[in-house]
Amino acid sequence: MVTVTYAGYGVWEKTRDATTAIKQAYAQGTRKFLATNDWVGDPAPGERKYLYILWDAGGYTASGVVGEDDDRGVNLP
């Protein structure tokens, strides 16, 4: 079982907490997460933002990060 513990979206000190939005999307079946303004709006207009996610995967902590306009995404199990 995966538990999202924290997610943030932005750049440097212009980051917003995206934990609730990511948890909701995960609960609804999303497993690939891209860095888009859809999660919490645009915290830094004109700058390239990043989505980073920390999760507990049954006894170990894992993390992933993806940049805006990168189609690889963060893939949660």
Number of C-alpha atoms within 10 A of each C-alpha: 7 15 15 20 16 17 21 20 29 27 16 9 8 13 17 18 16 19 20 15 14 22 16 12 15 18 11 9 8 13 15 14 22 22 24 19 16 9 20 18 13 17 16 17 11 7 12 12 23 21 26 23 23 18 17 15 14 9 8 8 13 14 16 15 19 21 20 17 13 11 12 13 19 19 15 19 9
